[in-house]
Amino acid sequence: MNKLHLYDKILSPLVTEKTTNLSEQNKIVFKVPAGANKKNLKTNIEKIFKVNVTKINIINKQNRIKLTRGRKVKVSGFKKAIVTLKKGQSIDLTTGV
């Protein structure tokens, strides 16, 4: 499989306060395309980062309307994957992919 196809299933890592706290439990959060599934994500992450994935949870964030400065603004939804790694392994997101 070509490297370009491996990176197609991972759009970006999500780095927030909540996801940083999850990293203590060997969990990493990625933004993934709408057509991604657990099986493809597991194989791609294992090949790219050379780690062992034990579990993947996928969450769909829905579109929502947000009130900003008195105006209604549409915030688009996305799909995110919470990847649990084998104990003792980690992915350093600060070095880049």
C-alpha positions as CSV (number, residue, x, y, z in Angstrom):
1,M,0.0,0.0,0.0
2,N,1.3,3.4,-0.9
3,K,2.1,5.9,1.9
4,L,-0.3,8.5,0.4
5,H,-3.2,6.1,0.8
6,L,-2.3,5.5,4.5
7,Y,-2.5,9.2,5.3
8,D,-5.9,9.5,3.6
9,K,-7.8,8.1,6.6
10,I,-6.2,10.5,9.1
11,L,-6.9,14.2,8.6
12,S,-5.3,15.7,11.7
13,P,-4.7,15.1,15.4
14,L,-7.1,16.9,17.8
15,V,-5.1,18.7,20.5
16,T,-7.3,20.1,23.2
17,E,-7.1,20.1,27.0
18,K,-9.4,17.0,27.1
19,T,-7.4,15.0,24.5
20,T,-4.2,15.9,26.3
21,N,-5.6,14.4,29.5
22,L,-6.6,11.3,27.5
23,S,-2.9,10.8,26.4
24,E,-2.1,9.8,30.0
25,Q,-4.3,6.7,29.4
26,N,-2.5,5.8,26.1
27,K,-5.3,7.4,24.0
28,I,-4.8,9.6,21.0
29,V,-7.6,11.5,19.2
30,F,-7.6,12.0,15.4
31,K,-10.0,13.9,13.1
32,V,-11.0,11.4,10.4
33,P,-13.0,11.6,7.1
34,A,-16.7,10.7,7.1
35,G,-16.1,7.4,5.3
36,A,-13.5,6.0,7.7
37,N,-14.1,2.8,9.6
38,K,-12.4,1.1,12.5
39,K,-10.7,-1.7,10.5
40,N,-9.0,0.7,8.1
41,L,-8.0,3.1,10.8
42,K,-6.4,0.4,12.8
43,T,-4.2,-0.9,10.0
44,N,-3.2,2.6,8.8
45,I,-2.3,3.9,12.3
46,E,-0.3,0.7,13.0
47,K,1.6,1.1,9.7
48,I,2.3,4.8,9.9
49,F,3.3,5.1,13.6
50,K,4.5,1.5,14.2
51,V,2.5,1.0,17.3
52,N,-0.1,-1.6,18.4
53,V,-3.7,-0.4,18.6
54,T,-5.9,-2.2,21.1
55,K,-9.2,-0.3,20.6
56,I,-10.8,2.4,18.5
57,N,-13.9,4.4,19.3
58,I,-15.5,6.6,16.6
59,I,-17.6,9.6,17.4
60,N,-19.7,11.7,15.0
61,K,-19.9,15.3,16.0
62,Q,-23.2,16.8,14.5
63,N,-23.6,20.2,12.8
64,R,-24.8,22.9,15.1
65,I,-25.9,26.5,15.2
66,K,-23.8,28.8,17.4
67,L,-24.7,32.4,18.4
68,T,-21.7,34.7,17.8
69,R,-22.0,38.5,18.2
70,G,-25.8,38.2,17.8
71,R,-25.6,36.3,14.6
72,K,-26.3,32.6,14.0
73,V,-23.3,30.8,12.6
74,K,-23.3,27.2,11.4
75,V,-20.5,25.1,12.9
76,S,-19.8,22.0,10.7
77,G,-19.6,18.6,12.2
78,F,-16.9,16.1,11.8
79,K,-15.9,12.5,12.7
80,K,-13.2,11.8,15.3
81,A,-11.5,8.6,16.4
82,I,-10.2,7.8,19.9
83,V,-7.4,5.4,19.5
84,T,-6.2,3.3,22.5
85,L,-2.6,2.1,22.2
86,K,-1.0,-0.9,23.9
87,K,0.4,-0.2,27.4
88,G,3.8,1.5,27.3
89,Q,3.5,2.8,23.7
90,S,2.9,6.3,22.6
91,I,2.7,8.6,19.6
92,D,4.6,11.9,19.8
93,L,2.4,14.4,17.9
94,T,4.8,17.4,18.4
95,T,7.3,16.0,15.9
96,G,4.8,15.9,13.0
97,V,3.9,13.1,10.7
